[in-house]
């Protein structure tokens, strides 16, 4: 039982981390993006939709081994390079669905467009409750191959702590993600 619970928590960490590979600026009003990625041993497929220039909503399905995770999220760029700010900064909220419940995961994303093709980014997420807590701190880059196709990569550190029936377990490790994005 303990190993299953630890595996589910690690899955939640990795799914959450994969959602930030597109940076903080968002896709823009009425625009969409399809993301396919590999993060920490799992594959995922995500869909982003821009409600406004600054506000993006997204959904994802991700699988690791025999587990499948579903989630939705939103981010709002309070600072956005598309509006002339020096960098983009967006708080985000991911909602992981499964096991009969919803787990809210708050986080932050910061990104900077270095030139017309390369964007660097950093993101952080934390969550805690019911004897389980995790944190993610990562950084990466998105490269525009052309107007429609992007490749992305991210490297980060995940830390998970579990206090279950008197058993205390903490694990920390490096995770990475690779992504291919298609903009509509």
Secondary structure, DSSP 8 states (H G I E B T S, - for coil): -HHHHHHHHHHHHHHHHHTTTT-SS-S-TT-EEEEEEEETTEEEEEEEEESSSSEEEEEEEEEETTEEEEEEEEEEEEE-GGGT-SSEEEEEEEEEEETTEEEEEEEEEEEEE-SSSEEEEEEEEEEEETTEEEEEEEEEEEEESSSSEEEEEEEEEEEEEEEETTEEEEEEEEEEEEEEEEE-
